[in-house]
Amino acid sequence: MTKLLRHIKIMKKLQNEVRNVSAKNSSISEDDLGNMHYLKAVIKETFRLYPPIPLLLPTISTKDVKLKGYDIIKGTRVIINVWAIGRGPASWENSEDFLPDRFLDNSIDFKGQHFELIPFSSRRRICPEILFTIAINELLLANLVHKFDFGHCLVEQKRMIWT
């Protein structure tokens, strides 16, 4: 939500999509989510920048590998930094920026086939609750932006007097 509050145009675009798809309904159902492509892009971009677990569980190298000039010997324990992958300029243009549009015209998903986006790990070690987690996040965000108009509030600072 913080990223959406800092990027009002993105939030308005998301609200428009959610409200148009569910114009006749008072709340969002799981059936509505299939038509909310921008919502899915916002969720992907959020998990790209803020993975639930920044470092994946350790794994053991199954063969000798040379990676970017480093020799990784078979049997070496390896920890993958998902946070760095999600912000890596080699994989992402403007990698530090919150740009959900980057996911609208490509097929990158969370299912571990695209190694530039693996917030839930991949292959045998992929999170077993990935589909549930994504659905809950999509439903929660869609219902929030459907029901409420968010914006910045001005907070007046008051001087505290200690006695």
N, C-alpha and C positions, 0 to 999 in steps of 0.2 A: 504494500500500500504506500510505503514511503516513496518508492520510485514513481508510482503513479501520481502522487501528490506533487512531486517535483517536475513531472512532465504532464501538465494539464491537457495538452493536445492529444497525447496518447490515451489518457483517461477518458476524454470526451469521445474519441474514436471507439474505444472499447464500450463505453456506455451506449453509444448509438447502435453498435452491432447487437449488443445484448437486448436492448429495448426493442429493436426492430424484429429480431427473431422471436421474441416472446411478447409481442404486442398485445395479444389476447389473453395472456396468462398473468396471474398475480404473482407467481413465483416460477423459477426455472426448474425444469425437470432434466433428468439425465438424457432424455430423448432430444431435448433442445441443443445439447452440447455439440452434436455432430455438425450443426450449421454455424457454429461460432468459431470461425477460423482465426480471427484476430485474437480472441480469448486464448486459444491454444498457443498462438505466437507469443503472447504476453507471458504465459506460464513457462514456456520454454526459455524465453529470455531471462526470466527471473531465476530459474534453476541453473542457467548457464552462469550467471553472475554470483549466485548464492546457493551452491549445492548443499543439500542437507548434511552431507558428511564431506568435509573438504579433502580428507585423505582416505582413500579406500583401504580396506583390510589388506594386510601384507599377503603377498603371494610369492611363490618360489619359482625362479626361472627354470624352465624345463630343458633349456639348451644354452650353449654359449652364444652370446649376442654382442654385436658392437653397435652401440647407440650413441650417435652424436660424438664420436671419438672416445667413448667410454667402453671398456670391456666389462660385460656382465657375464660372469662365469656361471655355468650350470649349477643350480642349487643355491644361488644367492637369493636372499630375501629382498623383495622389491616392494616399495610402497608408492602408489600412484597418487600424484597431487592433482585431484580433479579441479580444485580451485584455480590452479595455475593453467590448466588446460583450457578452462572456460574463459580465461582472460588472455590467452596467448595470441599475440599478433600474427603468428604463423598460421593460425587457424581462423581467426576472426578479424575482419576489417573493422577499425574503430572499436577495438576489443573492450575498452573501458566504458563505452557508452551504452546506455539502455535503449536499444533499437529493436523492438519486436518485429518490425517489418522485415528484418533479415530472414525470418522463418516463413514468410508468406509464400515465397516462390521456390522453396526447396523441400526436399523430402526428409530432412534430418529429423530424427525422433529420439525418444528416450530409450529405446529397446536394446541399446548396446551395439548396434550395427555401425553407428557413426561415432568414431572414437573422439571427435572433437566435442561431443556432448554426451557425457556419461555420468550424470549426477547420481545415478542409481547403480553404478557399476555396469558390468557387461558379462555376457556369456554365462558360464556356470555359476558365477558369483553375483548375478544380477539380483536385486532386491525382489523377494517374492511378492511383496505388496505394492509393486510399482503401479499396476492398473488402478488399484483402490486409492492410492495416494494421489495420483493424477486426477482421478474423477472427483475426489473430495475437494482438492484445491480448485478445480474448475468450477464446481458447484458453489463453493463458498464465495469465490471472487465474483462469479456471475451474479449471484443473488445480492451481494453487497452493492455492486455498481448498478444493479437493476432497481433496487429499493431506495438508495441514498445518493445524494449529490454531495460529494466531498470537496473540500477546499481548504485553503489556509485560514487559520484564525489568528487574529492579533491578540497577543498576550501582553497585558500591561505589567511591567515589572514594578514591584513595590519594594520599598526599602524596609527591611526587617529591623525592628528595634528590640534589642536584647535587654532584658531587665534583670 
